[in-house]
Amino acid sequence: MKIATVILAGGEGSRIGGHKPLRLLAGKRLIERAEALAEKWSRIVAVAVRDPEQLGSCELSCIADPEGIEGPLAGLTAALRFAGDAGCDAVLTIPADMPFLPSDLGKRLSTGIGRAAAAIASSGGELHPVCGLWRVSALERLPDYVASGRRSLKGFATAIGYQRVDWDSEPTDSFFNINSVEDLARAERLLGG
C-alpha cells in the first residue's frame, strides 16, 4: 500500500494563544517535531492548514483545508485529495500537537486496517481519530457525510467502517495532546524526565 502522511495543523490554537504549530517545545517548533515523525512513515509528506500564515516559514508542502468544511474533517478532506493526487492508496493523518506519537504508528495502522476504509489509533479506551490511516477511496463518501451536517472524524470513521488499533501497552503520554500553555509545560517536563 502506498501511503502519504499529512500533518493536520488547521486549528486556531486559541487556548494556547494562537499559532500552535509554531510553539517551541525544547527549542524545536511543534510543526518540526511533527514533520520528523511524519517522515518516518512516508516520503510523501504535507501539512494541511486553513491559512499558510499559520506556519510561517515551513519547508513542507502546504495544502489548504477546503472552504465550507470545519475542523479536522477539513484537514482530512485536503489530505485525502493530496494522497489521491500523489497516486497513493491511503493517507496517514497525524496532528501537529502530539509530539510523542509511537514510532510504530504507521506500521501498526497499516497492518490493522484489513479491509476497512480506515484504521484509527486508540489508547486507554480513547479513540484518537486524528491519528488514522484512511483509504483514499473514503473521499467518495465525504460529500454525503458533510451534507448531513456532521463534522466529526469519529463519526466519519464510523460511517465508512474502521478498525480500532490499540496501544494500551504504550506509555499513557504517547498520545498526549498539547492544547494549552500548561500542556506545553507538561510536555517540556516529559522531555526532560
C-alpha positions in Angstrom: 0.0 0.0 0.0 1.4 3.4 -1.0 0.9 5.9 1.8 1.2 9.7 2.2 1.4 11.3 5.6 -0.4 14.6 6.2 0.0 16.7 9.4 -3.2 18.3 10.5 -2.4 21.9 11.6 -5.5 23.9 10.7 -6.8 24.6 14.1 -6.8 28.1 15.6 -4.9 27.1 18.7 -6.8 29.8 20.7 -6.3 28.0 24.1 -2.6 28.4 23.6 -2.6 31.9 22.2 -2.7 31.0 18.5 -0.1 29.8 16.0 0.1 26.4 17.9 2.3 24.7 15.2 5.0 27.4 15.8 5.1 26.9 19.6 8.5 25.8 20.8 8.9 22.6 22.7 12.5 22.1 24.0 13.7 24.6 21.4 12.0 23.0 18.4 8.7 24.1 16.8 5.8 21.6 17.1 5.5 21.5 13.3 9.1 20.5 13.0 8.6 17.7 15.6 5.5 16.5 13.6 7.5 16.6 10.3 10.2 14.4 11.8 7.6 11.9 12.9 5.8 12.0 9.5 9.0 11.4 7.6 9.4 8.1 9.5 6.2 6.7 7.9 6.3 8.2 4.3 8.5 10.0 1.9 5.3 11.9 0.7 4.6 14.4 3.4 2.4 17.6 3.6 0.7 19.8 6.1 -2.9 20.8 6.0 -3.8 24.3 7.2 -6.6 26.8 6.9 -4.1 29.5 6.0 -0.4 29.1 5.2 0.3 32.0 7.6 -0.3 29.6 10.4 3.1 28.0 9.6 5.4 30.9 9.0 8.3 29.6 7.0 8.0 25.9 6.6 9.7 23.5 4.1 6.8 21.1 3.9 4.2 21.1 1.1 1.3 23.1 2.3 -2.2 22.1 1.4 -5.3 24.2 2.1 -8.3 23.0 4.0 -11.3 23.3 1.7 -13.9 26.1 2.2 -17.2 25.1 3.7 -15.9 22.2 5.9 -14.9 22.9 9.5 -12.4 21.4 11.9 -10.3 18.3 11.4 -12.7 17.0 8.8 -11.5 19.8 6.5 -7.9 18.7 7.1 -8.8 15.1 6.3 -10.5 16.1 3.1 -7.4 18.0 2.0 -5.2 15.1 3.0 -7.3 12.5 1.0 -7.2 14.7 -2.1 -3.4 15.2 -1.7 -2.8 11.5 -1.3 -5.0 10.7 -4.3 -3.2 13.3 -6.5 0.1 11.7 -5.4 -1.1 8.3 -6.6 -1.3 6.9 -3.0 -3.8 4.3 -1.8 -4.1 5.8 1.7 -3.1 8.7 3.9 -1.9 8.7 7.4 -3.0 11.7 9.4 -1.3 13.0 12.5 -1.9 16.2 14.4 0.8 18.9 14.8 0.3 18.9 18.6 1.1 15.3 19.6 4.9 15.2 19.8 5.2 11.8 21.5 3.4 9.5 19.0 4.6 5.9 19.0 7.2 5.2 16.4 5.2 2.2 15.1 2.1 4.2 14.4 2.3 3.9 10.6 3.2 0.3 10.6 0.5 -0.8 13.1 -2.2 1.1 11.4 -1.2 -0.3 8.0 -1.3 -3.8 9.5 -4.5 -3.2 11.3 -6.6 -1.7 8.6 -7.5 -5.0 7.0 -10.3 -4.5 4.5 -11.8 -1.5 6.4 -11.8 2.0 5.0 -9.8 3.4 7.9 -7.7 2.3 10.9 -7.8 4.6 14.0 -5.4 4.7 16.9 -6.7 4.1 20.4 -5.2 4.2 23.8 -6.6 3.9 27.3 -10.0 3.2 25.9 -10.0 6.5 24.0 -10.1 6.8 20.2 -7.7 9.2 18.5 -9.3 9.8 15.1 -6.7 12.5 14.1 -4.2 9.6 14.2 -5.6 7.5 11.5 -4.9 5.7 8.2 -7.6 6.5 5.7 -8.0 4.8 2.3 -8.2 7.4 -0.5 -11.5 5.8 -1.6 -13.1 7.2 1.5 -13.1 10.6 -0.3 -16.1 9.4 -2.3 -18.2 9.2 1.0 -17.2 12.6 2.3 -19.8 14.7 0.3 -22.8 12.8 1.8 -21.3 13.0 5.3 -20.7 16.7 5.0 -24.2 17.3 3.6 -25.6 15.6 6.7 -24.2 18.5 8.8 -21.9 16.3 10.8 -18.2 17.3 11.2 -16.7 14.6 13.5 -13.8 12.5 12.4 -15.0 9.7 14.7 -18.5 9.9 13.0 -17.0 9.8 9.6 -14.8 6.8 10.5 -17.9 5.1 11.8 -19.9 5.9 8.6 -17.2 4.4 6.3 -16.2 1.5 8.6 -12.9 1.4 10.6 -10.7 -0.9 12.6 -9.6 0.2 16.0 -5.9 -0.3 16.7 -5.0 -0.3 20.4 -1.8 1.0 22.0 -2.7 0.1 25.6 0.7 -1.2 26.4 2.3 2.2 25.4 3.1 4.9 27.9 0.0 7.0 28.5 1.8 10.0 27.2 2.2 8.6 23.6 -1.0 10.3 22.5 -0.6 13.4 24.7 -2.2 16.4 23.0 -0.8 20.0 23.6 -3.7 22.4 23.8 -2.7 25.0 26.4 0.4 26.7 27.9 0.1 24.2 30.8 0.1 21.3 28.4 3.2 22.7 26.8 4.9 23.0 30.2 4.0 19.4 30.9 5.5 18.3 27.6 8.7 20.1 28.5 8.8 18.1 31.8 8.1 14.9 29.9 11.0 15.5 27.6 13.2 16.4 30.5 12.3 13.4 32.6 
